């Protein structure tokens, strides 16, 4: 039962739909606010859509007239009607071209505006949003959902309106040709068309189930081959073979169900749909034999019936596609409705603001929005004066990295204050404040471009000379110059082509280039080998000169020269002082941590 439920869930995720109610329509209406100056293209496109539908409805009428020339012995009209048919075909082709081009044009421009708006809003959302959202889900909204909207605006919506024109216009013309035949057709054709749609859905559903079962069998193959050592070591070849055989029987079982539906559908089409056509033609011939209908009108009627029947079936499917698009629109606007940080993405914020770097944490209390049951910081207070190095140490989970996040204003405080140069940090322009800070993290993530581009991330408009000097100060110049492409070397996805020490020095060069008043080092050397740590530490020592440095320390040997060491335990600042002062506290936490690390290094 669990497998069936999972399969059903997968299908519902694959085909998200939304009810088209008042609220959904209001959100859909918001989409059209992004059309901007391209609105006229939509209106003209709709006009050409109307012309396309109108010319399509002329075909059955003209073909019927062509047949009537024989009945009414008006042979001189044959060439004239034939020319009109070609002319109508030509105009319909032109109208279709302009309709498609204009719909694509306004759609592409509208969705480009929407993409820009979503991305600009997305990158200004607070960290609390990203903590609770999966990157894959957000990426899906930016790609799959917008692609669904694009398909709908480009083709589905236009086709839905065209089919609607054909249905309404076709029924009107059918009534004008023969009210009696129209009643018969309306009693049969819509029922057949709707039944065909229902059959079609069952067939598609079983086809997707087959794909699901095939995917499950492929997973078994993948798992077996990846873990072939374990399979052979435990002599479980028989077990794995049975698993795969069972999965192939599932594929057969579901496939046979699909075969029954397809066979029933074929029988249905042959008997019902063609039977309906036979019924309409039979009754039309009967009316013609009673001189109540001309054969030419019967031909026109049959063609209009085909138009209306096909359009009935098409409208149902197109409506389902529109429902998916409405669901996609709702998901996209959920992002835009999230409250953003007061970030200036125009690049025109007060970049001239230069802070001194005096930092005071005053009884700071904080709880993560996603974990409200756990209070991470419980009244933490400390001070870091301009140019000082303040280290923050403590056991894992004590709240060290949270202090960094709050200094960067990734989150709002629950209580207390953070003062920078005597002013509440919230009184500063957020962009300008962060422009005065730089962080060198433990796990450096580089962008997939060149070394030059990654260093310049600290100052996007830096000159080549400034980038060169920053690399030199970060002890990165030697390894950069050793690459054939030098500064134009591609670092790969997340910097995978560089070693940990090299990535760390690129991050330091980035911080050097930014020239921050406040430098944050989040365990920047904890995961490096001895030689890399020496080079990185030398670069950090140069970078820290004249700046307020907040150091999250893992290796206590690296912070002995710090002006002040804050010891955090369970969200409380339990000790505060220099290395020597803290080491003099027998039984103190810092003393204990230092002794444990010393013993561990000796044992190594």
N, C-alpha and C positions, 0 to 999 in steps of 0.2 A: 504493500500500500504506500509506503514511504516513497518508493521509486516513482509511482504514478503521480503522487503529489508534487514531487520535485519536477517531473516533466511538465506538469501543468503550470507550475510557477515559472519555469523557463519560457514556456510559450507566452504567458501573460506578460513577461518582461520583454519578450521579443516584439510583441504587438501591443504597445500601450495605447489605450484609447481614453477619451474623455467624453462625458455626456455634454452635448451641445445645449447648455442652458444659458440663462441670462448672464451669470457670472463668467462663464467661459467665453461668451460673445464679447463681453466688456474687455477681457484680456486680449482677445483676438483683435478687437478694435484698436488696442494700444499698439499692436504691431504696425498698423498703417501710419502711425505718427512718425515712423522712421523713413517714410517715402520721401519727405522733404520736397525738393524742387522737381522730383520725377513723377509727381502725381498725375500730370497731364498725360504721361505715357500710359498709365493705367486706364484713364478715361478713353483715350483714343483706341487702346487695345480692346476695351469692352465694346466700342462701336464697331470695330472690325470683327469682333466675335459675333455680334448680332448680324452683320452682313454675311458672315460665313454660314451661320445657321439658316438665314433666309435663302441664300443661293442653294444650299443643300436641299431645302424643301421645294425648290423649283424643278429639280431633276425628275421626280416621279410625274409631276404635272405635264412637263414637256414630253416625256416619253409616252405618256398616255395620249397626248395630242398627236404624236407621231403615228401611233397605232390607229387612231381615229381617222387619219387621212385616208386610210384604206377603206374603212367602213363607210365613210361619207364621200368617197370618190374624189377627195380634194388632193390629187397627186401633185398639183403645183405648189402645195404647202410643205412638201417633204423636205426640200433643200433649205427652205427658210427655217423650219423647226430644227433641222440638223445643225444649221449655222448658229441658231440661238443656244443649242445645247453646248456646242464648242465654246461659245462666248461665255456662257454661264460657268463652264468648267475653268476657263481662263481667269475669270473674275474671282471665282472661289479660291483658286490657287494663289492669286495675288493677295486676297483678303487673309488667307491662312498664313502666308508668309509674314505679313505685317502684324497680324495678331500674335503669332508665336514670338517674333522678334521683340515686339513692344512688351509682352509679358515677361520674357527673359530679361530684358533691359531693366524694367522697373524692379523685378525680383532681385536681380544681382545687386543693384544699387541699394535697395531696401535692406537686404540681408548683410551687405557690407557695413552699412551704418549700424545695424543691430549687433553684428560681431564686434565692431569697434566699441560700442557702448557697453556690451557685456564684459569684454576684456578689460576696458578701463575701469569698470565698476568692480570686477573680480579682484584685480590686483590692489584695490584700495580697501578690500574687506579686512576686518580684524583677524588676528590669529585664532581667536575663539571659533570663527567660522571654519577655518581650514582644519582645525583639530577634530571637528565633528563631521567633516565631509571627506569622502574618498576622492582621490585625484582622478581615478577612473570614471567615477560618476560625473564629475565636473567636466572632464574631457568629452564624455559622451554627450553632455548637453551642448557643448560647443561644436561638436562635429555631427553626431548622428541625429540629434534633435533638429539642428538647423538644416541638415540635409533633408530631413523629412518635411520641414516647412518649405524649403526650396522647391522640392518636387511638387508640393501641393500648389504653391503660388504660380509656378511655371506652367504646369500642365493640368494637374488634377482639378483645380478650381475652374479653369477655363473650360475643360472638358465637361465638367459637371454642368456648368451653365449652358454649354452647347447642346448637351443631351436633353436638358430641360426645355430648351427652345424647340428641339426636334419633337419631344413628347407633346408639348402644348400645341405647337404649330401643326404637328401631324394629326392630332386628334381633331382639331378645328377643321382641317382640310378633309379628313375622313368623313366627318359629319356632313360637310358640304357635298361630297361625292355621293354618299349613300348612308343615311341615318340607320337603316335596317342592318346593313353589313357592319356598321360601326358598333352597334349594340352586341352583335355576335362576337366581333373581334375583342371588344373590351371585356367580354365575359370569359374569353379563353386565353388570349395572349398574355395579359399581366400575370395570371396564375402560373402559366407555363414558365414565364421569365423569372418570377420569384422562386419557383421550385428549382430552376436551373442554378440560381444563385446559392440556394441552400445546399444543393448537391455539391456545388463547387467548393463551398466552405469545408464540408466534410472531407472532400478529397484533399484539399490543401492541408487540413489538420493532420490527416493520416500520413501525408507526405512528410510533414515536419516531424511527426513521431518516428517515422522510419529514419530520418536524418539523426534524430536524437539517439536512437538505438545504435546506429552505425558509429556515431561519435563515442558512445559508451564502449563499443567493441574496440575502437581505435585506442581508447584510453587504456584498456587492458593490455594491448600490444605494447604501447609506449611504456607502461609501468613494468611490464615483464622484461623488456629489452634493457631498460635503464637499470633495473635491479637484477640482471641476469646472474650476477655473482651469488646473490642470496638465493635465487631460484635453484641454482645448481648445488650450492652448499647445503641446502636443506632438502635436496632431492624432490623438489615440488613441481617437476615438469608435468606430472599427471594432473595435479591440482590446477595449475595455470591453464592447461589444455582444456580441462572441464569447464573452467570459467569462460573461456573464449567460445567453446562449443555452445554453452548455454546462451551466451549473448547473440550468437548467430541464429539460434532458434527463435529468439525474441524478434530479430529483424524479419525473419520469415513470417512469424505470426502477425506482426503489425502490417507487413507488406501484403499479406493475403486479405486482411481487412480492407486495405486500400484498394486492392484488386476488385473486391466485391462492390465497393462504392463506384469505382470507375466503370465496371461492367453494367451496374444498375443505371448509371448515368447515360451510358451509350444507348441502352434499351429505352430509357426515358426519352432521350432526344429523338430516336427513330420513331417511336410510337406517338408520343404526346405532341412534340413540337411540329413534326411533319404532319401529324394527324390534324393539328389545329390549322395548319396551312391548307391542307386538303379540304377541311370543313369550310374555311373562308372562301376558297376558290369554288367549291361545289355550290355554296349558297349564292355566290356571285354569278356563276354560270346560270343558275336557276333564275335569278333576277333578270339576267340578260335575255334568257329565253322567253321571259314574260314581258320583254321590251321595257323593263324598269331600269335597265343599266346597260351602257355601251361597253363593249369589250375594252376599248381604250381606257375608259374610266375604271374598269376592273383591274387592268394592269397598274394604273396609278394607285389604286386602293391597295393592291397587294404590296407594292413597294413601300407605301406609307405605313402599312401594317408592320412590314419588316423593320422600318426605321423606328417605329414606336416600341415594338417588342424588344429590339436590341437595346434601345435607350433605357427602357424600364430595367433591364438586367444590369446595364452599365451604371445607372444612377445609384443602385444599391451598393455596388462595389466602390464607386467614387465617394459615396457618403461615408463608407467605412474608412477610406483613406483620409477624408477630411477630419473625421473623429480623431484619428491618430495625430494629425497635424495640430489639432486643438490641444491634445494632450501634450505634445511637444512644446507648443507655445506656453502652456501653463508652467511646464518645467523650466523653461528658459527665463520666464519672468519671475520665477521664484528667486533666482539669483539677483535680478535687478531690484527686487523688493527688499533684499537684505540691507541692513544699515551699514554704510561704509565708514571708514575712518576719515577724518578731515585732512586727506592727503591732496596736495597740489600736484597733479600729473602734467600740468602745462609747462613745468620747468621754470615758472616765473615767481616761485616763492622767494622769501627773503633769504637768498643765498649769501648775503653779506653779513648775516648775523654770525657773530663769533663769540662763543661763550668762553668763560675762564676755565671752567672745569671743576668747580667746587660742588661736591655732591653730598647730600645729607639724606639718609633714610631715617624717617621719624615715625617710630611705632607702626611700621607697615604690617598690615594684616591682609592676607590674600588667600582666596580659594578659587581653583580653576572652575570655570562655568560647566565643564563636562564632568567634573567630579566634586559636586557640591557637598558631599558628605565628608570630605577630607580637607581640613584647613592646612594649607601648605606652609604659610608664614604666620607667626603668632606674635606680632608686635616687635619686629626686627628694627633695630636702630644702630646706625654707625655713620661715620663721616669719612669722606675722602677729599682732602684739600688739593688745590691746584698743584700739579706736578708730582703728587704722591703716588706710591704704588701700594694699593690695598689688596691683600689676598683674602680670598674667601675659601675656607676649607671645611670639611665635615664628611660624615659618612654618606654613602650613596642614598639618594632620596631625601636628604635633609632640607633641600630647598635652594641649593646654590645656583643652579641654572635659572630658577624662577626669578631670583634677584636680577639677573641679567635681562630677562624678558621684561621685567617691570621697568628697569632703567631705560630700555628702548621703547617703552610704552606699547608693548605688544598687547597688554591687557590693562584694564582699569583696576585700581585698588579697591579693596573691600573697605579698608579703613586706613587711617594714617596719611602721611604725605611723603613725597619725594621732592626735595628742594635742589635746584640747580642754580648756582650763583645767588642763592637766597630767595629765588622765586619758585613757586610751585611749577613742577614740570608740565602740568596741564595748561599753563598759561602761555607756553611757547607754541609757535607754529610747528606742527608735528614734523613736517618735511624738513624745516630749517633745523629743528632739534636733532633729528637723526643724521643730518648732514655734518653735524659736529661730533659724531661718534663713528667708530669703526670697530668691527669684531673680527677676530681671528679664531675660528672655531676648531674643535678637535677634529671633526670630520669635515674637511673642506670639499665642497661640491663646486666644481668649475662648470662653466657653460661649454658647449661643444665646439666653440670656435677656436681662434688662435690664442697663443700665449699673450700676445699684444692686446687683444680684445678683452681677455680676462683681467689683465692688470689694469687696463683703462676703465674697467667697471667702477673703480673707485673714483674716477674723475673722467667722465665720458668724452670731454673735449680736450684732454691732455695732449701736449705735443709729444713727438717721438723722443725728444731730449728728456722730457719729464719722465716718460715711461722707462727710458734707459737708466736714469738716475735712481728711480724707485727700485728697479730690479737689482741694481748694484748694491743699494743699501740693504736689500733683503737677502743678500748672499745668493741670489738666484742667477746672476749674470754668467757664471762659469758653466752651469749646466745648460742654460739657454743657448749660449754661444757654441756649445758642442753639437747642437742639432743642425743638420744641413739647412733647414728653413729658418733657423734662429727664432726671432720673435714671431714669425709667421707660421710656426709649427702648430699643427692642429692637435689639440689636447684630447680629443675624443669625447664620447658621451660621459658626462660627469667627471671628466679629467682622467679617464681610465688609462690613457697612454703614459701618464706620469706616475712616478712613485709617490708614496705618502709624504716624504720629506720635500719633494719638488712641489707638490700641490700646496703644502704648507707655506713654502717660501713665496709662491705666487700670491697666496692670500695675504702674506705680509707685505709684499710689494704693492698690492691693491690698497692696503691700509696706509702705507707710506704715502702713496699718491694722494689719498684723500686728506692727509694731514689733519687728523682729528684732534679735538681738544680732550676727548675722553676715549681711551683705548680699552677695549674689552677683550681679554684673552680667556677663552673657555677651554681649559685643559689642552692648550695648543701643542704641547710636546709629549702628551702621555702615551701616544700610540706609535712613537718613532723609535728606530734603532739608535744606538749611541752616537754614531757619526752624524746622522741626520739631526738628532736632538741638539748636538753641539752647534751645528751650522744654524739651525732655526733659533736656538737660544741666543746666539750672538746677534742675529738679525733683530730679535725681539728686544734685546738690551738696548740696541741703538734706537729702535723705534720708540721705546718707552721714555726716552730722555725728554724732559720738559712737558710731559703730558700726564694727566690723571689716568692711572692705569688700574682697572679692576681685573684681578686675576683669579679665575676659578682654578684652583690647584688640585692636582691628583698626586703628583710627586712633590712631597713637602720639601725636598732638597732644593727645588727651583725657586722657593719663595723666602729663603732665609734672610735675604736683604730687603724684604718688603718693609715699608714704613709702618704698616699696621697689618695685623692678621686677625680676621674675624672668623671665629669658629662657630659654625651653625650645626645644631643638632635638633632634629624633629621640629624644625621651623622656628627655633629660638636661638638667638645669638648668646651662646653660653660663655664664651671667652673672647677677650679683645686685648691685643697688645702686640709687641714685637716678638720675634722668634725667641730671644733670650728670656723675655718676661714670661712667655707662655711655657717655656721649657722648665722654668723654675717652679711651676705649679705642680707639685707632686700629686699624682692621681688625676690630673686634669685630662680632658679629652685630647687636646693637642699633643700633650706629652705622650699619651698612650698611642695615638696614631703614629707619631714619629718613631716610637720604640718598635712598634710592629713592622713598619716599613724598613727600619734599620736591620731588624732580625731577618726579614725576608731577603734583603739584599745580601746579607752575610751567608745565608743558607744557599743562595744561588751560586 
